[in-house]
């Protein structure tokens, strides 16, 4: 996945995308709970930048 920031961003996007695709296809039970946790943490990580910008903290 091409990314102009860091490898962690690409890996995180992959985690989130994998979990979302499984959930949309109705196979959410096949995803390990740890994978759900990691994907959720990456969503929070990705959301922090826009939230800080919105609040004027960044």
C-alpha positions in Angstrom: 0.0 0.0 0.0 1.6 3.3 -1.1 1.8 5.8 1.7 3.7 9.0 2.1 3.8 8.9 5.9 5.0 5.7 7.6 4.8 2.0 7.3 2.7 1.9 10.5 0.0 3.9 8.7 -0.1 1.4 5.9 -0.2 -1.6 8.3 -2.9 0.1 10.4 -5.0 0.7 7.3 -4.6 -2.9 6.4 -5.8 -4.1 9.8 -8.8 -1.8 9.7 -9.7 -2.7 6.1 -9.4 -6.5 6.8 -11.8 -6.3 9.8 -14.2 -4.1 7.9 -14.3 -6.4 4.9 -14.9 -9.4 7.1 -17.7 -7.6 9.0 -19.4 -6.4 5.8 -19.3 -9.9 4.3 -21.0 -11.3 7.4 -17.9 -13.2 8.6 -17.2 -11.1 11.7 -17.0 -14.2 13.9 -14.0 -15.4 11.9 -12.0 -12.4 13.1 -10.0 -13.0 16.3 -10.8 -10.6 19.2 -7.2 -9.4 19.3 -7.6 -8.3 15.6 -10.8 -6.3 16.6 -8.8 -4.7 19.4 -5.9 -3.7 17.2 -8.2 -2.4 14.5 -10.1 -0.3 17.0 -6.9 1.1 18.4 -5.8 2.1 14.9 -9.1 3.8 14.2 -8.6 5.8 17.4 -5.0 6.6 16.2 -6.3 7.8 12.8 -9.0 9.8 14.4 -6.8 11.7 16.8 -5.3 14.0 14.2 -8.6 15.3 12.8 -10.1 15.6 16.3 -7.1 17.7 17.5 -7.3 19.9 14.4 -11.0 20.4 15.0 -10.4 21.5 18.6 -7.4 23.6 17.7 -5.0 21.6 19.8 -2.6 20.5 17.0 
